[in-house]
Amino acid sequence: MRVSIASVAACLGVVAGLLAVGPDSARAVDPQLAQAGKSAGPPAPGMITSQAFKEFPTSAPITVTPYDDSDLNLQLKSEFETELQASERSVTEAKTGLLLLFETKIISAEEAPRRPSLGSVSARSGRGDDPARQDNGDNVQVDVNVNVWSNTQDSVLGGRQEAQDVGASVFHINAVLRDQDNGEVLWQGDAYYELQSPDAERVARSMVPPLVDTLGKSTANEPFEAR
């Protein structure tokens, strides 16, 4: 769907208005919206954020190296290599070409970024996916997702929910793809997973596939569940 910038602003204004009038008034505006959002379950314990800085050829071989050679990191190195090969990417051990560096650590929930669960807006300007369009107007393609009601996540009608319990632990994997020839950073990804059991090793391994899936892409707070 293509809408004008003014339409996007109007849409965001409606959401802002709901937030401003408070939960009780918002329910009175349209109770059917509250019913539609009640199916939302608890938030996924995993979240990935990634940023692509520069394109690189998918055929380029990648060397995987952990920042330190702990037993767990050596296992994850093998997991990364397996997932890369499953994604039809070449894996090598070379001092030139692409280098995927990664590190792991357990952090407190307070150190992990909070999920912005009220919703999201994404837009692309210009011709979008329609090459026949020749105009240069202000039309854009817009996706607006709003959490209307949830008793487990932040929502328009339910308001802010409490943060994670103090003392909860989160497993964090940071991965950076570099060009070894010039040191340029091509991509960076961060995966976080709330540890709900002491089995950090299993959780860490399950975080590798979704992180590899985002290689070369930009994502914002993408939820995932451990396999």
N, C-alpha and C positions, 0 to 999 in steps of 0.2 A: 504494500500500500504506500502511495506517495502522498504526503501532506506538506503543507507549507510550514515555514518556521513559525508563523503565527499560530498555527494549529498545535504545534508541539508545545509552545508556550502556554496555550490555553489548557492543554492536557495536564501539564505540570502544575498549572494553577489550581486545577480541580483537586489534585492530590495534596497540594500544599494547603488548600482550604480545608480538606478533611482533617489534616493533621492539626490545623489551627483551632478548629471548633471543638476538638476533643472527642473521645470515644463515644460518650453518650449521644451527642448531637450527630455524630457520623452514623451511628446505627439508625437514627431517625431518618437520615437522608435516603438510605436504601437498604433495608434489612436483608434483601435477597443477596446483596454482595457479601454480607457476613456469612450467610449460609453457604455460599459458593466457596468460601475460603476455609471452611472448617475441616476439609479433608487433608489439609497440610499436616504432615507428620513432623516428628522431631528433626532438627537439622542434621545433615550428614556429619560425622565426626571428622572427615577429611576435607581439606581445602587447598586448592592450587592457584597460585598467581604467577604469571609468566610474562616476559616482555621480549619481543623480537626487535633487535636493533638493526640487523642487516640480513638480507637474504643470502643463502648459501646453497650450493647445488646438493640435491638429495643424494646424489651418487658419490659425494665426497666421503672417503673413509674417515672414521672417527676413532680416536684413541681415548679410552676411558681411564681416568686416574683419580683415586681418592686423595684428599689432602693429607690424610694419615693412614697408615697401614694397620688399622685395628682389625681384629678378626671379623667383626661385623661389616666393616667397610670393604674388606676383600670379598666377602660374600655378595655385597651389593654391587661391587664392580662386575662380578660375573652375571648378576641379575640385569644390570644395565646393558651389558654386551648381548645377552640373550634377547632382551626386548628390542634392542636396536636391530638385530638381525631379523627378528620377527616382523619388524617394520620395513624390511627390505633395505636397510642401510648397512653399509660395509663397516666392519670393525677391524682395526689394525693396532699394532704397537709401533708407533713411529714418532720421531721427534720433529716432524714437519706435518703440515696439514691441520685438520681440526682436532681440538683437544676438549673433551668433556671432563671438567673438574667438578668434584662434588665433595661435600662435607656433611656430616650428620651430628646432631646433638639433641639432647632432651632439655626443653626449656619449660618455664612455668607458663600457665595459661595466660597470665597477665602480660607476658612478653609476646605472645602470638597476636597477630592482627585480628580484630573482631570482625565477624561476618556482617556486612551491611545488608541486613535481610529485609529492609522495607521494600526493596525492589530495585529495578535497574532501567536505564534508558540507553539505547544505542541508536546512532543515526549515521547515514552516509549521504553525502550531498552529490549533486550533479546527476549524471545519467544512470548511476547505479548499475543494475544488471541489464539495462535495456540499451544496446549500442545504437539503436535507431534514433534515440533522443538527441536532438541537436541544440536544445535551448540551454541557456546558462542561468536560468532563474534560480529561485531559492527553494525549489522543491527538494525534499529529502525523503529517504526511506527510513522509517522509524519503527523500532520495537520498544514497547513500554510494558514492563512487567511490575505489578504492584502486589505485595502481600496485603490483602484486605483484612483477613482475620486469622490469628493463630494464637494459641496459648503457650506455644513453645518458642516462637520466633518473634522478632520485632514485626509489628504490623500496624496498619492505619487504625484499625478499630481496637486492637488489643494493647497498643502502646508498646513501650520498651519493656522487654523481658530482662530478668536478672542476668548478669554476666556469669561466666563459668565460675565454679566453686574455687575459692582461694585454695591454693595448694595442688590443684589439678595439674597434671603434666601433659606436655605436647611434644611429639616427636617431630623434628624439623629436618628436612633435607634441602640443602641449597645446591643448585647445579648451575654451572656457567660453561657456555660453549665459546671457546676462543680459537682464533686463527693463530697457530703457533709461528707462522712466518712473520707476522707483524704485531702480534699481541692484541689485536682488536677483539673486543667482546661482541659476539654476534647474537647471543641469546642468554637469558637468565631465567631460571625457574625456582620457585620456592614451594615446597609441599609441607603441609602441617597436618598432624593427625592426633586427635585427643586420645591419650592412652587410657582405655577403660579396663585394661587388664595388665598384668606384669609382663606379658609376652611382647616385648618391644621388638624382638627380632622378627617375628612373623609380621607385625605391623610395618616395619621398615621395608621388608621385601615386597609387601603388597602396595607400597607407595610408589615403587619404581615404574610399573606399567603406565599408570595415568600421567606420571611426570614425563615419561618418554613420549606419550601421545601429544603433549603440548610442545615438543621440541620444534623450534622455528616458528611458533605461534605466540600471539599475545592473548592472555586470558586474565580475567579479573574475578578472584574469589570463586573459582569453579569448585562446587562440592563433589565429593566422591566417597564411596564406601570401600573398605578394605575387602579384597577378594577372599 
